[in-house]
């Protein structure tokens, strides 16, 4: 309990918020690494997931590959990439992208597949092209599931982004590494608390987005 109170005191100290090494800067760095990793994973996985969900082809192969990537320990992958790319933020970013891709991919193809077949058939009967069906029917109906995949990926990445401090002076993970090295356990716990709070805030934000996307799906269901 004393360590926990000391950690809260450390967070509440204004002296720990300013400067390049302060909490404000570290929070922004951590958030930036998280967002870049999730956006990069989305750019790769969402188009592929939409293609798989729409055509119902290649799911087995892609899911197997995504599962294999997920099975790779992130710290081990980060270490390998750091040996190849050197010290810096590039190695942890690539490792975090690999971590995020499976969840985003699963959300994308599951969302497209969840579209009501009757609505898709009705859209085809109306003469819509396949691209129009994806854009006007399948994406709106599957948006809630797709955002759910993004939500899961974001939570995984924001927690694991502490490892960015393993090869670079970036993010909230520095407090864990510095605290461990100096045996400053309140600072270590403070870093963990800050990561947990950031994760909860992002989860709440994405939960709201997912709820709105699900409501959109219900409101447009059956109306291609």
Secondary structure, 3 states (H helix, E strand, C coil): CHHHHHHHHHHHCHHHCCCCCCHHHHHHHHHHHHHHHHHHHHHHHHHHHHHHHHHCCCHHHHHHHHHHHHHCCHHHHHHHHHHHHCCCHHHHHHHHHHHHHHHHHHHHHHHHHCCCHHHHHHHHHCCCCHHHHHHHHHHHHHHHHHHHHHHHHHHHHHHHHHHHHHCCCCCCHHHHHHHHHHCCHHHHHHHHHHHHHHHHHHHHHHHHHHHHHHHHHHHHCCCC
